[in-house]
Amino acid sequence: MRNIRAIIYGVGRMGAIATRLMLEQGVEIVGAISQSPSKVGRDLGDVAGLGVKTNVLVESDAAAVLGARAPDIAVVTVSSYLAEMYEHLRLCADNRVNAVTLAEEALYPWRTSPVLTAQLDALARERGVTITGTGQQDVYWVNLVALMMGTAHRVDEVVGRVSWNVDDYGPEVARDQHVGESVETFARFAAGADRPPTFGRNTLDALVAGSGLRVASIENTTRAAVAESEMYSSTLDIKIPTGHVVGFTDIDTIRTVEGPVFALEMTGSVYKEGQGDINDWEIHGEPDLRVVNPAVPTQVTTCTQLVNRIPDVINAAPGFVTVDQLPPLRYRPFPLGAYLAR
Amino acid sequence: MRNIRAIIYGVGRMGAIATRLMLEQGVEIVGAISQSPSKVGRDLGDVAGLGVKTNVLVESDAAAVLGARAPDIAVVTVSSYLAEMYEHLRLCADNRVNAVTLAEEALYPWRTSPVLTAQLDALARERGVTITGTGQQDVYWVNLVALMMGTAHRVDEVVGRVSWNVDDYGPEVARDQHVGESVETFARFAAGADRPPTFGRNTLDALVAGSGLRVASIENTTRAAVAESEMYSSTLDIKIPTGHVVGFTDIDTIRTVEGPVFALEMTGSVYKEGQGDINDWEIHGEPDLRVVNPAVPTQVTTCTQLVNRIPDVINAAPGFVTVDQLPPLRYRPFPLGAYLAR
């Protein structure tokens, strides 16, 4: 068995958790990349709040770090959408480094950003590396649901209801969820032709593709989640006045050529006291099925899936490989290097 | 695409449901086997209560049916334990016919019946066919739990609580659950050295093996479920007096060499009015996780898993292949023949 050598690419809230998990699972971290002036030049252990030095300094020149350290993989936690992720993932592939990311759109970007995805896929194939998007969607919103569907004789409709706490994922995600905006500003975003894809749509695209079905039509409704009294966003450190936006709910619906309908209601918002994450899926058909996670520690499971997927991504065939094409995610009782294919 | 040709081997309660599901999923049924004098010689459609003729007669000579019809697979629903299943599965393999069964012990029989399993494995390899045990345990008790474990950083303990209604599975299973016995008779069974393996143990063996862990110790506690007032078993068509056995609960615990502990409390009993099936699993570790199916139509999902697994079993490498080694079960919107490997 050999160690896996990884670059942590982005050391925000998620990157910090992933760093600890990787170190505890026997991954050798051979580089850390950030553009933040407050992080560059410091020890990764300090930036990630580990309480120990890692003897890895955070650096800003991504190409230099990727090119010089012979890593097996880069663990990329930078932003949510493929347009912003493209250059980061391109740099990884160009330097012959596999990449796993929790960028939400990267879960299944073939239909929402087909050109960028095809370009990354072609480059990854040429360079012999794999790019995969994972995170909370991987098991809880896609593979768990696909597995339950596997126990159905006939599926008419798949209906999911999920929620997550914006404050768990850092300021980048909170700004993408329009936390603190007026409802008027939010309405212009929601109505705009250039709004980015919903995470729900990428989730449903993965479910539909993984079932071998074809998309007939797509519908989206978006509604703001509004503060009923003054609220506080810890990740942005701002107070949100009554009547302002604390996040939003997307309801995405995909009808398939073959018949089954897939719908997902996804809420990402600042939470009230005592509010918890939801993961609740119903399958209507023969028979009716339902699966629920009564309490989901989404912040942590986002990172555990990112890290536990590392060997699957290294082992996968080259290209942009989505999680519906990977083996089912499995617990890793041994150091991650033990799961590398011979 | 070609049709899958199947033999239905055993046409009791489960075989009847499986027959309908197979026909609706484009499987060609080329033979039906039963030892029951009340079924032999009749049309399978009548025996299975389909309301239509299938033009397949139920026959009693298993070897002749398996040998003459060139089936791809036999769907075997005869009994629960490998000692009783051995000859049926041997006949399938000997005739170069793949076999999928919902015999509970067949889910993972390598530790409870190692010699019989090794013999079947060797014969299946020699004849180039696959034998697999599936059923409710496949997704709900093994692969669903393994998938959730895949989102854990560290697993200390996996604790499952499941139940099923004895009356859903026919008289053979009800007798195996000792329905109607006195508590004294049951106590002799539970204390006996020759009692068959618990289904819980086979389930946990599959989970442990699928996680790459090794069994350190096994513990079992069995307690009778007792009628608090007179109850009725529909599958046996008997009244059960107050104080007599309506089924039982097994609590199996496996400790592993590597640390994680697996425990399963499984109850199979005649149900009271309004009682429903339970499937509830907790994973204690980092983080704590839980998955629940609020209502499980176990009778149907037992058969859907049996049928949806057919292409996986035909596609698998030869031998006795357990479900932890198969691809994740998936919904089959197209005729089952579409899922055969090229």
Interface residues (C-beta under 8 A of the other chain):
Chain A: L21 E24 Q25 V139 Y140 N143 L144 A146 L147 M148 M149 G150 T151 A152 H153 V155 G210 S211 G212 L213 E258 G259 P260 E286 P287 D288 L289 R290 V291 V292 N293 P294 A295 P297 V300 T301 T304 Q305 V307 N308 P328 L329 R330 Y331 P333 F334
Chain B: L21 E24 Q25 V139 Y140 N143 L144 A146 L147 M148 M149 G150 T151 A152 H153 V155 G210 S211 G212 L213 E258 G259 P260 E286 P287 D288 L289 R290 V291 V292 N293 P294 A295 P297 V300 T301 T304 Q305 V307 N308 P328 L329 R330 Y331 P333 F334
